[in-house]
Amino acid sequence: MRVANLILVAFRSLARNKMRTFLTMLGIIIGVGSVIAMLAIGEGSRVNIQNSIASLGTNSIMIFPGAISHGGVRMEAGSVQSLTKEDAQAIAQQCDLISYVSPVVTKGAQVIASNQNWRTLCIGVYNDYFSIRGLNLSNGRLFSASEHRSAAKVCIIGLTVSNSLFGEGHDPVGEYMRINTIPFRIIGLMEKKGQNTFGQDQDDVIIAPFLTVQKRMLSTTNVNQILASSSTAAAMDDATDEIIQLIRSRHHLKDTDEDDFTVRTQADISNIFGSVSKVLTILLASIASIALLVGGIGIMNIMLVSVTERTREIGIRMAVGAKGRDVLIQFMIESIFISFLGGVLGIAFGVTASSMVARFGGWPVFITPFSVVLSFVFSTAVGLFFGWYPAQKAAGLNPIEALRYE
């Protein structure tokens, strides 16, 4: 029997039981849609995390004060203040693979302008900080060399601080405000950055010259961290080694001594969160795949019922010349058609569900062609796998016994 005739017979058989065919297909639709939606959510989270990490700057290298040990118990990083601005200056002067360097000190601050006040974070940095972090100004200017040397009371503020103190649409450049009772003149306004993946508002910040914050607000000689940027992404590992060797030398550490500082790169952070995101995506996809397996079991169940219901029909066809492989192909066509059409409708369902999650749930989603192809191929494979046994059972029926079946 020609394949075209087998396809026609299979379609007619499915059309006779439209509701049952649709309900059988529903398991595949839900399974494929769930896999696409879960992969889209996982991939969206990964992309969002990567974008947030990219907002840390270009080829960023972060050096933190190290940990201190008490009685053999090693405390957290930063428990000992081991970094100074001289370390940052040495990195800038002696590390050839480093393009920008800035020491960083931070201080929580209450700021007041006129009758408005706001609680925010004040950061003391060099101008290189803006290049490392990729920060731009929408208005105003950066700090001058004399302002850095004299610890001038000037600052650059983020959009959130500006809106909270002066109202939306107001240009704060040239205005004055008090930071912990110290008067500061605003010389710049940063472009909007928005929130990062961790919910931190990157516009809720005040940036001042490094010495201004260190001397006037903290009265310390140490720094919270040092930010650096390698000349190229390929040079990041070598630049990190340069920094480690230089700081160990400056801190007079022996070969047997542990580092009293910690170095992290953008790549390290990206790999950590990338691994977490990958595990999350695999977990979500695995859970969603269970629906596909349930849908496959549904196909097998209905096809077995169909074989039982059509035993006499199969016997008649075999009696008039149909071969076992013709019956096998017919039932396989029915099974594949159910999974194929279910896969197509499932893709539409998954794309729609992902869009709804993004629109109403505010969750980042990113649908990749790979996830669509994977779901479709998997659904078709489910049809083949779970349709094979019922088709084999139908093809193996004895024509005489089938004709006697009531």
N, C-alpha and C positions, 0 to 999 in steps of 0.2 A: 504494500500500500504506500502511495506517495506521501511524503512528509506534509505536503500542503493539505491533503485530505485528513491526515492525523491531527493537524493543528485545528482544522475546521471542526472536526468531531469533538476535540477537547474543549474548544470555546463554546460549542453548543451545550455540552454537558455542564459547564460552569454557569452558563446563562440560565439554565433551568432552575438553578438554586441560587438566585442572586443574593439574597440575604445571608445565606450560609457562607457563600464565597466572600462576601464583604466582612462578615464577622471573623472568618479565618484570616483574612488579610489584615484585620485590625491589629493583631498582635505584632505583625511585621511593621506596620505603620508606626505604632507607638515605640517599638524597639529602635527603628532607624531614626525617628525623630528625637528620641531620648539621647542616643549616641551623639548625634550632631549637636544637640543643644549642650550636652555636658562637655564635649570637646571644645565647643565655642566658648563656653564659660572659662574652662581651664586655660585655653589659649589667650583669651582676653585678659585674664589675670596675669599671665606671663608677659604679655606685651606691655601691660600697664606697669608692672614691676620694672621691666627693662627701661621704660621711659622715665620712671622715677629715678632709677639708678643713673641714667644718662644726665638727669638734671643736677647730679652732684658735680658735674663738670666734665672737662675733656681730659682723658688719660690721668685721672686723679689718683694721687697717692696720699694716704692719710697716715700720719704718725701720731700715736697717742702716748701719753705717759705710761710707763710700765706698771707691773704689779709688784706688790711687796709680800714677802713671806714672813709669817709669824709661827714659830714652833713647827715648821714643816708644812704649814697650811698656806697655800698660795691664794692671795686675795684677788679681787677683780682688777682688770686693767684700769689705770688711773688712780689706784690707791696710793701711789707715790708720785709726787710732782717732780719729774726728772727732766723735763724739756724746758729750754729757755729760748728767747729770741735770738741769742747768739748761735744756737744750733741751726735755726732757720737761715741765718745769714751765712753760716758755713756751707750749708747745702747749696744755697744760691751761688756761692763763689767757687766751690770746689767740685760740684757734681756736674760734669759736662752734659749729661743726658737730661738734665732738668731745665725746663723753660721758665716756669714760674714757681715762686715759693712765697708763702705767707704764714706767719704765726697767727694763731687765733686764740683770743680770750673771750669769754662770754659772761654775762651778768644779767640776771633777771632785773627788770626795772619797771618802776611806776612812772609814767610820763604824763605831764600836764600841759595843756595849752588852753589858755583862756579859762573857760569854765568846764572844759572836757578833760577827762583822764582815761588812761588805758594802761593795762598791764601787758608787757611784751618782753622780748629778749633783745638785749643790746650786745652787739658783737664788735670786737676790736680787731682790725685787720690791716694789712698793707693793700695797696691798690692791685697787686697781683691776684688777690682773692677774687676780684671781679672777673679776671680772665680765666682763672681756674674753674670757677663755678659757671661761667658763661652768662653772667649777669649784665644786663644793659640798663641804661638810664633812659627814661622817657623825657626827663627834663633835668636841667642842672649840670653839675660837673663832679668829677672825682676829687679826692683830696690832693692838695699841692704838697710838694716836698717840705716846705716850711711849716705847713700845718701838721705834718707827721712829726717833724723834729720838735716843735714847740708844744706838742700835745694839745692842739687847738680844740676848742669846744664847738666843733662842727660835726654834722652827721648827714647821712643819707637814709631815707626811710622807705619802707615798703608801702604798697597801696592800701593794705588793710589798716595800718597805723594812720596813714594820711586821712582815710575816710572816717576813721573813728574819732580823730581829733579835730579835723577841719571840715568834714562833710564831703560828700561825693561831688566830683567835678571841680573842687577847689585846688588851685596850684599852691602847694605848701612851700615851694622854694623861696627862701628869703624870710620865712616866718621863724619865730622863736618858740621854743618849748623847754620845759624843765624835765631833766632825767634824774630822778632821785635827788631833787632840790638843786641840781646843777643846771644852769641855763645853757642851752645849745642852739646854734643857728643851723637851720636846714639848708643844705646847699645842693641837694639832689633828690630825685624821686625815681625809684626803680620801676622798670616795666613789670607788668603783672606776670607772676609765675603760677599762681594757683596752688591747689593742694597736691601733695605727693600721694603715693599709694598708701602710706601709713596714716593718712588723715592730717598730716601737719600742714598748716597754712604757711607757705613759703614767702608770703607777702607780709606776714605779721612779724616784722623784724626791723631793728634799727642798726645801721652800720656806722661805726665811728673810727677814727684813726687808732691804730693799735696802742700807742703810748697813752692816748687819752683815756681809754678804758682801763688799761693796766695800772696806770699811776693814779688817776683821779677817782676811779670807781672801785678798784680792787686792791690797790696798794700791795702789789706782789711783783716778784721778778720772774715767776714761772708762767707757762702758757698751758692752755687746755689741750691744744693740739697744733700740729703743723700740717698745712696743706701744701702739696706740691703737684706739679704737672709735668709728665715726661714729654720730651720733644715729639715723640711719635708713639702710637699704640704698640708697635713692635718693640720699642725700646723700653717698655714699662718694666719688664722683669729685670733687665740689666740696671735700669735706673734705681729700682728698689734695692738691689744688691749694693749699689754705690752708697745709697743713703744709710743702709744698715752698717756697712763697714765704717763709714765716716762717723756716725753717732757713737758706735762702740769705741772708736778711737778717742773721740772727744770726752767720753765718759770714763775713760781709762779702765775698760772692762777687759779682763783676761780671757783667754780662749776657753777656760772652764766656767766662766761666769755666764749666767743667763742674761738675756737682754733686759734692760730696765725700761724698755719702751716696746710698743707694738706697732707694726706696719701693716696696713691693709690697702689693697688696691681696688679700683672699680671692678676689675675682673674677678677678684675674690668674692666681693659682695654679689656680683651678678651670678657667679657659679652657685653660691649658697642658695640664693632665692630661686635660681633657675631649677635647681635640683628639687626643692620643695614644691615648686609649681608643677614640675614634670610628674612627681609622685601623685600630686593632687589630681592632675588631669587623667592619669592612668587609672586611679581609683574611681573617679567619676565615670569614666568610659566603661570600666569593668562592671560597675553596678548597672549602668544602662544596658550593657550587653546581655544581661540576664533576661531583659524583656524580649530581646531578639530570640534567645533560646526558647523562651516560653512560646513565642510566636511560631517557632519551628516545630515545637511539640504539637501545637494546635494544628498545623498543616498536616503532620503525620496522622494525628487522630482523625481529622476529617477525611483524609484520603483513605484511611483504613475503613471508615464507615462507608465511603463511596464505593470501595471495592466490594464490600459486603452487599450493599444495595444493588449493585450492578453485576452481580455474579452471573445471573442468567443471561444478561446482555453480552457479557464477555464470552460466555459459552457459545451463544449463537454466532458471534463474529468469528470465533475460532472454527466453528463447524463449517462456515462458508468460505474458509480459506485464510483467515487472518492468522499471522504467525505470532509467537510469543513476544518477539521483539517489537512488533507493531503495537501490541497492548502496552508493553513497557514504555515505549516512546510516548504513547498517548498520555499515560498517567504522569510521566515525567514532565511533559509539556504543561499539563494542568498545574502541577506543583510549582514549576518554574514561573509560570505566568502569575500565579498568586503572589509569589515572593517578589517577582520583578515589578509588578504594578504596585504592590505594597511598599517596595523600596522607593519608587518614584513619589508616591503620595507621602511617604515618611520623610523624604528630603524636604518637601514643601512644608510639612508639619514642623520639622526641626528648624528650618529657617524662620518660620513664623514665630515659633516659641522663643527662639534666640532673640528676635527683634523685640518681642514683648518683654522679655527679661531686661533687655537694655533700656527700653523706653520707660517701663513702669517700676522696675526694680533698681534702676540706676547702676546695675552691675555691668562692668565692661565685658563685651563679647567680641569674638573675632572668628568668623567662619572661614576656614581654609579649604581650598579645593581638595586637599588630601583627605580631610575628614568626610567630605561628601562622597568621594570615590570609595573610601574605605567602607563606609556604611552601606553603600549600594552593593559593592562586591560581596560584603559579608552577608547581606540579606539574600542575595542570589545564591550564595553558597549554602545558606541555611535551607533554601528551597530544594536544592539538589540533594543535600544530605538527608533531610527528613522526608523527602519524597521518594527516595530510592527504595526503601523497604516496602512501602505499599505498592509501588509499581512492580517490584519483583514478585510480590505475592500475587498480584493480578496476572502477571505474565506466566506464572507457574501453575495456574489453575488447570485442572484436567477438564477438557471440554465436556466429556460425558457427565462428570460429577456436577459441573456448572449448569448443564441443561436440566438436571434433575432438581437443582436448588429451588426451593420455594421461598 
